[in-house]
Amino acid sequence: MRILQIINSLNSGGAEKLIVDTCLKYSNKGLKVDILLLDGVKTSLYHKLEKNKAISIYCLGVKNNIYNPLLVFKIKSFLKNYDIIHAHLFPTIYWVAFANLLSIKKYNIVITEHNTTNRRRNLILFKLVDKIVYGQFKKIITISDAVDDNLKTHLGNSFKGKLTKIYNGIDLESINEAKPYNKKDLGYLDSDILIIQVSSFTPQKDQKTLIKAVSVLPEAYKLILVGQGPLENECKQLVKEFGVAKKVQFFGLRSDVPRLLKTVDFIILSSFFEGLSLSSIEGMASGKPFIATDVPGLTEVVKEAGLLFELENSKQLSQMIIQLNNDSYYNDNIKASCLRRSKLFNIEIMTTKYIKLYSKLL
């Protein structure tokens, strides 16, 4: 079985990390898997993947305009070489669908829908185009209940037969084997209480609520924000406005996230919506208390395991952090619940289900 994974790039992001980890797992299972990037800029994820010489990485350009429709014709030339073509994220899914539409032979193309919603769904024109695009795919994989329900509503009843729900998974072994840092190695005191959020600085995420929550916590509470994105400067400005520059550190992109998760005291994901967040699963698997916003894509993963706070309710979030810190019995119970929940999202389970789906298509 020859599999081609196609995605915009290997920049930082949950979908991108998932693709890299999945490709490595397929390769270890003896499958031939390659990856095609619209933009082949070399990132840490790119370098991680290229270490496996059995996986070929093809790039349509570097710092490419991924929205250029002419990419359709470049993608089209790759389709004939693979048994399964798996597309991820917009606009890749559009270009793969149009490449298949323009081909005489129709290929086994599948898509994973990674997000609960997007701006296109609010536009009538794109709603019509989406039906054409999604109609080209043999199977549409949704990654959570929220993603599944919203996509069925968006596309209509005629697409229900195409949809299959497969939860995302993480490499639990890499989390379990990670060794924590000494807090002093990161520039903190042993007495500091460390909080972390790992996510991009994009409109989907809500670091601002977390910054507000930390601003009312005692001085010993310190926040680490890992990630990059267009809204990073806005968050840095908010830190200045609240006068908490000594309490909030921006760590940028990191390749040692599992070690950081094992080092901190609390892990947060403040967000407006998610598909199925790998960061949330990694957070729960780290053995630390995990707190997330009560929104689609997070609620079903975290409920009755970690803690959930109301959207943009910084006061409630700060109170949860204080309660966890002051009540060791409560803290230990949340840790144990999070660990149990994370085991449901093992990447081995996910890849096995994908392989079965691919085999059925063949």
Order of alpha helices (4+ residues) and beta strands (2+ residues): beta-alpha-beta-alpha-beta-alpha-beta-alpha-beta-alpha-beta-alpha-beta-alpha-beta-alpha-beta-alpha-beta-alpha-beta-alpha-beta-alpha-beta-alpha-alpha-alpha
